[in-house]
Amino acid sequence: MDLSPLLPPGFLFCGQQFTYDSLIIGLIATNAVGTCPICHTPTSRVHSFYQRTLGDLPISGKRIKLLVRLRKFFCPLADCPRKVFAQSCSSVCKPYARRLLRADQQIQTIGLQTGAKPGARLCHTIGQTVSASTVLRVIRKTPTPVLETPKRLGIDDFAFKKGRNYGTILIDLDQHKPIDLLPDREGKTLEDWLRAHPGIELVTRDRSSVYANAVSAACPNAIQVADRWHLLKNLSETVERFLDTQRASINEVAQIMTQESVNQSIIAPIVLTEASLPLLIDQQKVSTSSASSPSVIPPDKRYAVYQKTKELQRQGHGIRAVTRHLGAARNTIKQYFAQDSFVPRPKPKRSNLYGYEGYLRKRWLEGETSVTVLFEEIKAQGYNGGYTILTTFLADYPRLIQESALPPAQKGFSYSSRRLSRLLGQDESDWPKTDRPFLDCLLNQNASISQVRQLILRFKAMMKAKLADGLAGWCVKAGALSALNGFVRGLRQDYAAVKQAFCSAWSNGQTEGQVNRLKTIKRAMYGKASFELLRLRVLARNWTAPPK
């Protein structure tokens, strides 16, 4: 098999050897002339031969090991301090390297895209057995790409550790790619970078005054565009603070709506009568009704509880509420919730207790529900059974007390300021049906909230239609309200950039997307993500391997 097309240039094929996981290829350098590394004098006088072992790109998942036979030469100059030097093969590998340049470039590309440990696992899969430390070392040797200064620049901050230390990311808006990372978000650092890269015509940024001042100082002629999402976020936060001051009015409307809902869904109390008491049936009827006629449902206490449970379930009450209301066991109510039909319980065995059924029913209706008292009374009349049998028998007797009405199943109306701020910023057609009555009532009763809502909708409509000419008039109207006065004051301090946000086609949206990509890379690198390593990986898409 001719392997010459796959071999590095400048070498002759000598032989090959296969193993279970690798292919060993013998090579010899074709260049018989060497150049002294000190005096740069060429020579062909050979001193001896030596062998280097180099790794190459894998083939079909097998590792390729090159055994390269190189020469050592005598330096022809007598006064040269180097008497003997080794033949160089710098076109295919670096000095003292153990892999060819093209193999290193593959590891470098994989490491830049995936990281050290995932890159090592991927390299092992394709046939390059390297450790995570090796991949990391190769990544660190990647040269930083040199990029041209963009005409349109996006600026945003990101967190190394949220709430403690931050950095700055710079985006080329035309090329849609990051061009640099700064180790902090100080204005001086950004200003120095902008002065070192003149020619920027447009800058998109968030509402930070630090970035605004740095751009104004370093690029006074650049157009600044405030981020539209941050403008809406600042407006929403302002409305939330205003709604906190209107909490009493909001709670009053919520209480009214809750009371109306309660009045519409009150459950009538359940009254038990003597007809629900168990009937005296003999042993033969018990056995035939429970065994051969499962559809016959005895009028016992369990069936009454089952009926009330299913009725409350249909009305939307949960297991916990029904359990508290009926005073039954939670597992029993849970079992009734799952049943589609009532399952009778087997009747106790026949005993002489049935002879006292009439007396027990009479005493139960009189209000005597103590099993101990009833046991003593019928025992005095001749009952010779046990206490447990009487307890099981009386368990089917329903309670004669009148049950109070259960509160409505649905929760009362409760709105946080954040949720209410989001709903007020929506069109009425987008309101959920369940929230519409409350919002209509709130806007009718509170003129301040209604007025703020109209200004919110007007602000969003102008931003969507890019009507920058109406911004000044909106600021006048909103500034007259104490609720939006602080927000308007912030707009006027950065009015030129805010106005550009209403009319410019550029935004900081893609910068925010690059920040999300940066966060993914940062979290995938665990504890080894130093700033320089993070910067290399974020800018990796700008790096292209040199030609092979």
N, C-alpha and C positions, 0 to 999 in steps of 0.2 A: 504494500500500500504506500502510495506516494504522499507523504505528509508535508512536503515542502510548502504548499500554499498556506498551511496553518502555522508554520514556524515563523519566529521573528526574523526580520531581514538581517543579512550579514553572517549567517550561520549555515553550515552544511549538516545534513542528517547523517548520523553514524550508526544508529541502531535503536531498537525499542524493546520494551519488556512489559508485559501485562501482569498485574496483580488483581486481586478480587475487588479493589476499590480505586485503583489508580493506574496510570500509564506513565512509564518511565521512558524518556526519550534522550538519547545521547546526541550532543551537538559539538561542533568544533568551529571556532571563529575563522572566517575566510580571510580577514585582513591580517597580513603577515608583517605589517609595519606598525610600530608603536611610537607614541610621542611622550617624551618625558614630562611629567606634570610640573616640574620646577623650571627647567630651562627651555622646555617646549621644542626640543631638538628631536626630529624623527630618526628612527633607527630600525634596522631589520635584524640586528644581532640578537639571537635568542639565547637567553640564559637557561630557561627550563620551562616546563609546563605545569599548570595547576588546574584544579577542577572546582567549579562553583555549582551549587545546587540552587535552582531558582524555581519558584512556583509560577505557573501560567494559568490562563483561563481554563476552566473545566470543560470537558467534552462529554456530553450525554450523562452528566452527573458524576463523572469520574474525575478525580484530581489528576492534574498533569504536573509531573516533576521533570524538570530539564536538568540534565547533567552536562554542563557546559565546560569544554576543555579550552582553556585560555593560556596565553604565553606570558612569560616574564622576559624582559629585555634588559640588556646592558645599556647604560647611558653612554653615548660616544664622547662626551666632554669630560676631560680629566678633572677639571676644577669644579664640576657639579657635585654638590653634596649628596645627591641621590645616585648611587652606583647601579642599583637594580630597581626596576619598577614593574608593576603588573600591567597587563594589557587592560585597557578600559573598554567597557561596552555601555557607555552612557546613553546611547540611542535607544536602548531597550530597558535599562534598569539604572537605579541610582547606586552610588558607591555603598558597599556593605549591605545592600538590600537583599532580601530573600524572595522577592517576587518581582515579576516584570512590571513595567509601568502600567500596561493595560490591565493587569490583574488588580493593581492598587487602585486604578481609576474605577473599576467596578465596585470594589469594597467602599470606596469613597462615596460613590453615588448612592449605593444602598444605605450607608450609614447616615448620609445627609437627609434622606427621605424618611427613614424609619427610626433612627437612633441606634445606640450601642448594642443593647441586649437583643432587641428584635432584629437588628441588622446581622448580628452574629448567628442567630437562628436561621435567618434566611440564607446567609452565605453557606452555612452548613448544608442546607437543603439542596443548593445548586452545585455543591461540590467544592467549595472553598472553606476549609476548616480553619476558622480563626476565632479568637476569643473576643469577648465584648471589649476588653481593654485595648486589643489591637484595633478594632473598629473605631474606638474612641480616639486613639492616637492618630489614626489616618484622617479622621474628621478634623482634628485640630490643625493638621498640616494643610488644610484647604486654603488656598489664597483667597483673600477677600475680593469680591468682584468690584471693579471700578466702573461706575455708572455715570452717565451724563446727567447734569442737573436738569430736573424736569421743569417744564413751564407751569404746570399746575400741580400743587402739592397738597396732600392731606395730612393733618396732624391730629394725633389723639394720644391719650395716656393709657397705660396698662399697669397692672399690679404685679410686682414680684411677690409680695405678700400683702393681701388686702388689708387696708387700713394702716399700713406701716411704711412701705417703700414702694415707689412707682418708677416707671420708665416712660419713654416717649417713642412712638413708632411714627415713621415718616413714609408716606405712600406716594408713588407716582400715579396720579389719577388717569393719565393718558394710557399708560402701559398696564394699569391694574396690578401693580406688584410693589412690595415693600422695597425701599432703597436704603434704609438705615435704621438703626436703633440707637437711642441715647440712654445712658445709664440712669438718668433721673428726669424729672419734669420741671426743672428749674428754668426760669426765663433766660438766664445768662447762658446756659448750655445750648438752648435752642437758638439764641441770638448769634452765638459764635458759629454754629453750624450754618446758619443762613448767610452770614457774612462770607464764609468760606465757599459758598455755592451761589454766586450771584446769577441773576437772570430769571428768577421766579416771578411769574406774572399774576398768579391766582393762588390763594390759600383757603382751604376749607378747614374748619376747626370747630370745637365745641364752644361753650359759653365762657370758658376760662379767661379771666382777665390777664393771667400770666402769659399765656400764649399770644393773646391779642397785643399786649405791650411789646413782646419780643419781636413779633412780625412787623409791627409799626416802626420799631427802631431799626431793624435790619433791612427791611424791604418797604420803604415808605410808599412806593408807587404800586405795590401789589394790591390786588382786590381781595378783600377778606369776605368770606361767606360763612355765616353762622349755621350751625347744624339745625335743620328743621325739627328733627326728632327731639333734640334737647329743648327747643323752644316749646314744643307741645308738652314735654315732661315738666318743665318749669311752670307752665300755665296750670297743669293738673295739680301740682303740689301747692300752688297758690290757692286754688279752689278748695283743696282739702283743708287747708288752714282756715279758710273762710267758713267752711261747713262745720268745723269744730266749734266756732263761735255761735252757730245756729243750732246747736245740739238740742236745746230745749224745744224749739219749734219742731224739729224733726221727730223727736220722741213723742210729742203731743199728737202729731199726725199718725205716727205708727200705732199709738195706743187706740186712736179712733178706728183705724182700719182693723186692728186686732179684735176690738169689741164687736164690730159689725160682723166679722167672720165667726166669732163665737155665737152670736145671736142666730146666725143662719144654720149652724150645725150643732145646736144643743141636743143631746140625747135624752129622751124621756125616761124617767125612772122606771125600773122593773119591779112589779108587785107580784109576790108569790101568794098563792091561795091554797086552800086545802086540797084542791083537785090535783095538785102536783105531788101530794104524798103518795108513797108506794101502796099499791093494792095487795091484799092478801091472796096469794095464789098457792095452790098445793104443789107438791113436788113433781107430780106428773106433768102439769102445765109448764113448770119451769124448765124441765128437761126438754119437752117438745118444742117450746118457743126458742130456746137458746141453741138447740142442735139442728132442728129441721126447718125453722123459719127465721133465718137471720135478718129478714127485712122487718120483723116486728120489733119495735124499739120500746122498751119498758119506760114508763114515765118516772124515772128515778132522778136523784140529784145530779148524777154525772151527765145525764142527757140535758138537764136544764142548764148546767154550766157550759156544756158543748154548744147549745143553741146560742147562749149569750156571747160565747167566745167567737163563733162564726159571724154573728151579727156585728160585733165590734171590729172584727177583721175586715169585713166588707166596707166598714166606714173609714178604714185607713189607720186604725190604731195599731201600735206595735205590741210585741209580746210582753215587754216590760210594763207598759201602761195597763194592759189587760190583767196582768198578774196582780199589780197593786190594786186595781179596781175590784176584782172578784175575790181577792184573798186566797186564790188557789196556788198550787205549786207551780213553779216556773216550767218544769219539765212537762207537767200535764198540759199547760196552755200551749207549749211548743208542739206537743204531740197533736193537740186538737187543730192547730194551725196547719199541720201537714196532712190531716185526714180530710178526705172528700165526703165521707159519711160516718155516722156514729157507729162505734164498735162496742156492743154491750159487754159488760163484765159478767163472768159466770156467777150464778147465785150461790150462796152458801148452802151447805147440806141442811136437810130438814131436821128440825129439832122441836122440842115442845115450846120453843119461844113463839111460834106462830099462834099459840093459844092466847097469848097476851098482846096480840097485834092491836086489838081495839082499845085496850087500856093505854098502850104506849102512844097510839095516835091521839087519843083524847088529852093525855098529859103534855104531849109535844105542842098541840095547839094552844094549850093553856100557858105555854111559855117555858116549860121545864125542859131544858136541853142538856142537862148534866147527866152524863151516862152513869156516873157513880150513884146519884140519887135514884134514877130509874131502876138501876140494878138492885138496889136495896129494897125498893118498893115491890118489884115483881118477885124477888126472892122470898119476901114475907108472904106472898100469895101462893108460893109453892114451886116457883121456877128453880130447876136444879141444874141449869146450864152454866157455862162459864162467862166471865166478864168479856173476854175477847169476842165471843160469838155475838153478844149484844152490841159491842162496839162496831163490828162489821155490819150488823143489821141496821143500826141507826145511821151509818155513814151515808145511806141512800136517802135519808130524810133531808129535804132542803131547808135552808135557813129561812125563818119567817120574818126577818128584818127587811125593811125597805132599803134598797140600794140607792145611794145618791147618784146624781148625774155625773158622768165622766167628762172631764174637760175635753175640748175639741182636739182631734189628733194633730192637726196642722200647727206648725210653730207660729208664734207671733211675728209681726213685721219688725225686722231689725236690719238697719243698714249702716255699714261703716262709712266713714267719710271718703275713703278711697273708692269704694264701690259706687257710692252715690256720685262722686266726681266723674267717674267713667260713664255712668248712665246719663248724666246731664250733658255730656259732650256728644251724645248720640242723637240722631234724628228720632222723632217719635215712632216712625215706622220700624225702627230697629229695637225698640224696647221690648223685652219679654212680656208676654200677656199677663203673667203673675205680678209684674212690677208696675204695670201701667196705671191701675187705680191709685196706688200710693203716690206715684210721681205726679199724676194729675192733681190730686188733692194737695200735695205739698206746694206745687207751683201756684195753685189758686189761693192758698192761704198765706204764702210768704212771697211778697213782691220783690224782696232783695235777691232771693235765690232765682226767681224768674228773670230778673234783669241781668244777673250774672250769666245765666244760661244763654240768653240771647247774644251777649258779647262773646261767649265762648264759640257758639256756632258761627258767628260772623268772622271771628279770627280764623277758624279752620277753613271756612269757605274761601276767604281771601287767599290763604296759603295754597289751597288746592287749585284755585283758578289763576294763581300768580298775579294777583291784583295788588302790586306794591303801592300804587297811588292812594289806596284807601287806608294805608297803615297809619298815616299821620292823624287822620280823622278818628280812627279807632282808638288811638292812644289818648286823644282828648276826651272821648266819652268814657273810656275805661279808667282814666286817671282821676275822673271826678268821683269814682267810687272808692271808698276806703278798702274794700275787699281786694281790688286789683291795682291799687296805687303802687305797691312795692314792685309788682311785676312790670308795670309800665315804666317805672323809674329805671329798672334794669335794662329795658329795651332802649330807652333814650341814651343810656351810657354807651351802648354799642349799636347805635341806630344804623350806621352805614352797613355793617355786616348783617344785621337783621333784615334790612331792606333788600340786600342781595339774596338772602334766603327766600324772599318772596318772588323774586324775578329771575334768578339765575338758574340755569339748567344743571349746575354742579351742586353736589351735596357731599356730606361726609359719610354717606352710607357705606360705600365700599371700604372706607377706613375702619369702620366698626366691624365689618366682616373680616378684615385682616387681623384685627385684634382677637376675634374668636379663633382664628387659625393659630395665632401665637399662643393663646391659652392652651389649646390642644397640644401643641408641641411642648410647652413648658411642663404640663402635667404628665406627659408621657416620658419625660426624662428623669423623673424622680429627684433624687438628691444631687445629681451630677450637673444640674443645669446652671453652670456659671454664666455670667453675662456674655462672655466671649463665645462660649459654646452655643448659647441660645441665639445669639446674633448670627452665627454661621448657619444654623439650621433654618432660621426664619428667612435669611437671604439666599437659601440654597437654590430656590427656583431661578435665581438670576445667574447661577454658576453653571457653566458648560465645560465639560471635560475637553482638554486639548485633543487635537486630532491624533489618531493612532499612527 
